């Protein structure tokens, strides 16, 4: 319904409007702008600013766009779940030029790197290991760091040839930010894969890829993050395939 570049331009308040709309489309089409603002805990000005940033002239055009999207969903996918909704929203933005440009830039970094490090905590640590394995399969020197308290290296050489990939849903965990800051100050390249482009980690990164899935927390323990990670897997596999394409093109050029 909204493309990658539009969502990437939203600030934190506008993202709350986006998230509420995506999870409550049927209700929103019967709301006034003030009701949507109240439900999203923002001002009506923020709602209007959101409309403008996603290419709509105003609130009524937003409601029309939602009705059109709902009609399309009923034809294509009559039975949806929250996870499927999140994944489909991401897939709808998968071919956006901005997203693909970011993936291309990251892949070029990978090919030129002497060392690639993947870092994550908790569930993200598992995906960090997966990402490291994907690139190791291409013959790249790739390691995963899954212990946030592991001492920082003191004798790294040619830091400019190192790429750190930070995987984090929130992009706000202290240990994740420390890793990004450490390698950034060394002169290494920092890539982050996060759920939102307005996180602190995103701002610390040379390149951030945000997948903007609907954040889901456990209703009893708010520290438990249940946000789908399917976009993370797809993003890592896309980076791997782009990296492989670049490797193949360079080999072909060298052989010609």
Kinemage of the C-alpha trace (Angstrom):
@kinemage 1
@onewidth
@group {chain A} dominant
@subgroup {mainchain}
@vectorlist {calphas} color= white
{ca unk a 1} P 0.000 0.000 0.000
{ca unk a 2} L 2.882 2.358 0.790
{ca unk a 3} L 6.278 2.086 -0.850
{ca unk a 4} L 9.667 1.687 0.828
{ca unk a 5} L 10.893 5.205 0.139
{ca unk a 6} L 7.731 6.750 1.602
{ca unk a 7} L 7.949 4.744 4.814
{ca unk a 8} L 11.660 5.434 5.167
{ca unk a 9} L 10.877 9.171 5.166
{ca unk a 10} L 8.507 8.944 8.163
{ca unk a 11} L 9.561 10.119 11.617
{ca unk a 12} L 8.733 8.196 14.787
{ca unk a 13} L 5.292 9.796 15.314
{ca unk a 14} L 4.315 9.309 11.686
{ca unk a 15} L 5.376 5.671 11.939
{ca unk a 16} L 2.860 5.181 14.769
{ca unk a 17} L 0.133 6.439 12.420
{ca unk a 18} L 1.358 4.054 9.718
{ca unk a 19} L 1.460 1.120 12.117
{ca unk a 20} L -2.049 1.810 13.438
{ca unk a 21} L -3.476 2.111 9.920
{ca unk a 22} L -1.921 -1.137 8.712
{ca unk a 23} L -3.287 -3.062 11.695
{ca unk a 24} L -6.743 -1.430 11.689
{ca unk a 25} L -7.617 -0.716 8.060
{ca unk a 26} L -11.286 -1.641 8.351
{ca unk a 27} L -11.767 0.641 11.349
{ca unk a 28} L -9.849 3.578 9.884
{ca unk a 29} L -12.159 3.932 6.855
{ca unk a 30} L -15.001 4.806 9.261
{ca unk a 31} L -12.982 7.225 11.416
{ca unk a 32} L -12.639 10.970 11.401
{ca unk a 33} L -9.151 12.428 11.276
{ca unk a 34} L -9.419 13.350 14.952
{ca unk a 35} L -10.404 9.792 15.889
{ca unk a 36} L -7.408 8.391 14.014
{ca unk a 37} L -5.147 10.928 15.703
{ca unk a 38} L -6.493 9.975 19.138
{ca unk a 39} L -6.112 6.247 18.490
{ca unk a 40} L -2.564 6.766 17.245
{ca unk a 41} L -1.751 9.121 20.153
{ca unk a 42} L -0.635 11.903 17.810
{ca unk a 43} L -2.027 15.233 16.622
{ca unk a 44} L -4.216 15.747 13.556
{ca unk a 45} L -1.294 17.704 12.093
{ca unk a 46} L 0.853 14.580 12.301
{ca unk a 47} L -1.846 12.587 10.488
{ca unk a 48} L -1.953 15.171 7.697
{ca unk a 49} L 1.844 15.242 7.506
{ca unk a 50} L 1.782 11.435 7.219
{ca unk a 51} L -0.704 11.698 4.329
{ca unk a 52} L 1.524 14.164 2.505
{ca unk a 53} L 4.642 12.043 2.949
{ca unk a 54} L 2.963 8.965 1.445
{ca unk a 55} L 1.810 10.946 -1.571
{ca unk a 56} L -1.807 11.614 -0.592
{ca unk a 57} L -3.543 14.987 -0.736
{ca unk a 58} L -5.364 14.581 2.558
{ca unk a 59} L -7.261 12.375 4.969
{ca unk a 60} L -10.152 11.599 2.599
{ca unk a 61} L -7.729 10.380 -0.052
{ca unk a 62} L -6.099 8.203 2.608
{ca unk a 63} L -9.446 6.579 3.392
{ca unk a 64} L -10.078 5.987 -0.297
{ca unk a 65} L -6.653 4.369 -0.689
{ca unk a 66} L -7.354 2.076 2.288
{ca unk a 67} L -10.746 1.045 0.845
{ca unk a 68} L -9.095 0.229 -2.464
{ca unk a 69} L -6.398 -1.811 -0.728
{ca unk a 70} L -8.965 -3.735 1.324
{ca unk a 71} L -10.921 -4.573 -1.811
{ca unk a 72} L -7.754 -5.879 -3.428
{ca unk a 73} L -6.903 -7.986 -0.365
{ca unk a 74} L -10.364 -9.548 -0.332
{ca unk a 75} L -9.894 -10.628 -3.933
{ca unk a 76} L -6.348 -11.886 -3.552
{ca unk a 77} L -6.110 -13.103 0.055
{ca unk a 78} L -9.431 -13.488 1.845
{ca unk a 79} L -7.880 -14.972 4.971
{ca unk a 80} L -5.008 -13.064 6.530
{ca unk a 81} L -3.044 -13.216 9.740
{ca unk a 82} L -0.979 -10.492 11.372
{ca unk a 83} L 2.295 -12.163 10.364
{ca unk a 84} L 1.131 -12.674 6.783
{ca unk a 85} L -0.051 -9.060 6.648
{ca unk a 86} L 3.389 -7.857 7.790
{ca unk a 87} L 5.221 -10.027 5.285
{ca unk a 88} L 2.930 -9.007 2.424
{ca unk a 89} L 3.406 -5.346 3.265
{ca unk a 90} L 7.155 -5.878 3.056
{ca unk a 91} L 6.932 -7.863 -0.187
{ca unk a 92} L 4.936 -5.009 -1.685
{ca unk a 93} L 7.974 -2.775 -1.124
{ca unk a 94} L 10.592 -5.400 -1.997
{ca unk a 95} L 11.200 -4.117 -5.534
{ca unk a 96} L 11.237 -0.425 -4.615
{ca unk a 97} L 14.279 1.254 -6.133
{ca unk a 98} L 15.502 2.724 -2.834
{ca unk a 99} L 15.471 -0.671 -1.133
{ca unk a 100} L 17.218 -2.346 -4.065
{ca unk a 101} L 19.818 0.448 -4.211
{ca unk a 102} L 20.638 -0.114 -0.542
{ca unk a 103} L 20.985 -3.855 -1.108
{ca unk a 104} L 23.267 -3.210 -4.104
{ca unk a 105} L 25.478 -0.856 -2.095
{ca unk a 106} L 25.792 -3.367 0.741
{ca unk a 107} L 26.652 -6.174 -1.701
{ca unk a 108} L 29.440 -4.046 -3.221
{ca unk a 109} L 30.803 -3.453 0.286
{ca unk a 110} L 30.809 -7.198 0.921
{ca unk a 111} L 32.787 -8.011 -2.226
{ca unk a 112} L 35.417 -5.358 -1.413
{ca unk a 113} L 35.772 -6.266 2.279
{ca unk a 114} L 38.630 -8.234 3.814
{ca unk a 115} L 36.511 -9.132 6.847
{ca unk a 116} L 32.734 -9.137 7.365
{ca unk a 117} L 31.316 -9.288 10.883
{ca unk a 118} L 27.678 -9.965 11.745
{ca unk a 119} L 26.408 -8.981 15.190
{ca unk a 120} L 23.106 -9.538 16.944
{ca unk a 121} L 21.598 -10.220 20.367
{ca unk a 122} L 18.926 -12.765 21.273
{ca unk a 123} L 16.841 -13.763 18.269
{ca unk a 124} L 18.851 -11.358 16.111
{ca unk a 125} L 21.993 -13.337 17.001
{ca unk a 126} L 20.535 -16.337 15.204
{ca unk a 127} L 19.979 -14.253 12.086
{ca unk a 128} L 23.474 -12.796 12.393
{ca unk a 129} L 24.841 -16.334 12.273
{ca unk a 130} L 22.649 -17.098 9.269
{ca unk a 131} L 23.817 -13.997 7.419
{ca unk a 132} L 27.448 -14.832 8.128
{ca unk a 133} L 26.951 -18.352 6.814
{ca unk a 134} L 25.315 -17.129 3.593
{ca unk a 135} L 28.304 -14.954 2.714
{ca unk a 136} L 30.813 -17.556 3.881
{ca unk a 137} L 29.259 -19.855 1.274
{ca unk a 138} L 30.481 -17.360 -1.334
{ca unk a 139} L 34.058 -17.667 -0.092
{ca unk a 140} L 34.077 -14.395 1.842
{ca unk a 141} L 35.837 -14.147 5.195
{ca unk a 142} L 32.797 -13.782 7.430
{ca unk a 143} L 32.349 -14.195 11.188
{ca unk a 144} L 29.421 -13.776 13.567
{ca unk a 145} L 29.623 -12.180 17.025
{ca unk a 146} L 26.812 -13.324 19.299
{ca unk a 147} L 28.331 -12.521 22.701
{ca unk a 148} L 27.664 -8.826 23.393
{ca unk a 149} L 30.232 -8.854 26.218
{ca unk a 150} L 33.088 -10.230 24.138
{ca unk a 151} L 36.106 -7.870 24.541
{ca unk a 152} L 36.674 -5.535 21.625
{ca unk a 153} L 39.730 -6.363 19.466
{ca unk a 154} L 42.748 -4.123 20.032
{ca unk a 155} L 44.928 -4.968 17.020
{ca unk a 156} L 42.688 -4.604 13.996
{ca unk a 157} L 44.505 -3.510 10.847
{ca unk a 158} L 43.048 -1.936 7.727
{ca unk a 159} L 39.743 -1.205 9.437
{ca unk a 160} L 38.496 0.470 6.269
{ca unk a 161} L 38.293 -3.026 4.723
{ca unk a 162} L 36.030 -4.305 7.516
{ca unk a 163} L 32.231 -4.338 7.322
{ca unk a 164} L 30.101 -4.747 10.430
{ca unk a 165} L 26.484 -5.824 9.910
{ca unk a 166} L 24.354 -5.049 12.969
{ca unk a 167} L 21.051 -6.918 13.098
{ca unk a 168} L 18.527 -5.402 15.515
{ca unk a 169} L 14.741 -5.032 15.505
{ca unk a 170} L 14.654 -1.841 17.572
{ca unk a 171} L 18.094 -0.459 16.768
{ca unk a 172} L 18.250 0.854 20.330
{ca unk a 173} L 19.932 -1.902 22.382
{ca unk a 174} L 22.963 -0.563 24.246
{ca unk a 175} L 25.292 -3.412 23.275
{ca unk a 176} L 24.320 -3.124 19.612
{ca unk a 177} L 24.996 0.605 19.604
{ca unk a 178} L 28.376 0.093 21.303
{ca unk a 179} L 29.439 -2.333 18.574
{ca unk a 180} L 28.378 0.081 15.845
{ca unk a 181} L 30.123 3.022 17.505
{ca unk a 182} L 33.345 1.069 18.077
{ca unk a 183} L 33.715 -0.036 14.453
{ca unk a 184} L 32.480 3.288 13.094
{ca unk a 185} L 35.183 5.143 15.038
{ca unk a 186} L 37.804 2.700 13.763
{ca unk a 187} L 36.869 3.639 10.210
{ca unk a 188} L 35.075 0.397 9.324
{ca unk a 189} L 31.845 0.355 7.327
{ca unk a 190} L 28.693 -0.179 9.403
{ca unk a 191} L 25.549 -1.696 7.904
{ca unk a 192} L 22.393 -2.127 9.953
{ca unk a 193} L 19.254 -4.169 9.336
{ca unk a 194} L 16.520 -2.781 11.572
{ca unk a 195} L 12.760 -2.521 11.738
{ca unk a 196} L 12.768 1.265 11.514
{ca unk a 197} L 14.955 3.825 9.794
{ca unk a 198} L 14.540 6.343 12.623
{ca unk a 199} L 16.457 4.299 15.217
{ca unk a 200} L 19.745 5.370 16.770
{ca unk a 201} L 21.533 2.450 15.099
{ca unk a 202} L 20.227 3.524 11.698
{ca unk a 203} L 21.726 6.973 12.214
{ca unk a 204} L 25.095 5.471 13.218
{ca unk a 205} L 25.249 3.323 10.088
{ca unk a 206} L 26.752 4.003 6.700
{ca unk a 207} L 23.803 2.147 5.206
{ca unk a 208} L 20.581 1.150 6.940
{ca unk a 209} L 18.034 -1.268 5.528
{ca unk a 210} L 14.722 -0.924 7.376
{ca unk a 211} L 11.963 -3.456 6.767
{ca unk a 212} L 9.164 -1.678 8.684
{ca unk a 213} L 7.213 -4.703 9.894
{ca unk a 214} L 4.519 -4.171 12.514
{ca unk a 215} L 6.151 -4.397 15.928
{ca unk a 216} L 4.561 -7.073 18.117
{ca unk a 217} L 5.274 -7.458 21.829
{ca unk a 218} L 4.236 -10.159 24.273
{ca unk a 219} L 1.131 -8.922 26.140
{ca unk a 220} L 2.552 -10.078 29.498
{ca unk a 221} L 6.254 -9.375 29.116
{ca unk a 222} L 6.892 -6.295 26.992
{ca unk a 223} L 10.591 -7.192 26.727
{ca unk a 224} L 9.696 -10.174 24.522
{ca unk a 225} L 9.704 -9.058 20.887
{ca unk a 226} L 7.477 -11.135 18.588
{ca unk a 227} L 7.939 -9.039 15.452
{ca unk a 228} L 8.233 -11.206 12.342
{ca unk a 229} L 11.787 -11.711 11.093
{ca unk a 230} L 10.893 -12.997 7.633
{ca unk a 231} L 11.955 -9.657 6.057
{ca unk a 232} L 15.375 -10.028 7.704
{ca unk a 233} L 15.889 -13.424 6.091
{ca unk a 234} L 14.737 -12.159 2.697
{ca unk a 235} L 17.006 -9.120 2.965
{ca unk a 236} L 20.041 -11.223 3.845
{ca unk a 237} L 19.361 -13.630 0.999
{ca unk a 238} L 18.920 -10.732 -1.396
{ca unk a 239} L 22.282 -9.310 -0.277
{ca unk a 240} L 23.845 -12.742 -0.790
{ca unk a 241} L 22.458 -13.073 -4.328
{ca unk a 242} L 23.535 -9.542 -5.278
{ca unk a 243} L 27.001 -10.234 -3.874
{ca unk a 244} L 27.226 -13.408 -5.923
{ca unk a 245} L 26.186 -11.512 -9.069
{ca unk a 246} L 28.913 -8.917 -8.498
{ca unk a 247} L 31.510 -11.659 -7.915
{ca unk a 248} L 30.475 -13.416 -11.129
{ca unk a 249} L 30.587 -10.186 -13.139
{ca unk a 250} L 34.075 -9.357 -11.871
{ca unk a 251} L 35.350 -12.860 -12.632
{ca unk a 252} L 33.939 -12.664 -16.136
{ca unk a 253} L 35.580 -9.269 -16.677
{ca unk a 254} L 38.915 -10.583 -15.383
{ca unk a 255} L 38.748 -13.593 -17.736
{ca unk a 256} L 37.894 -11.535 -20.814
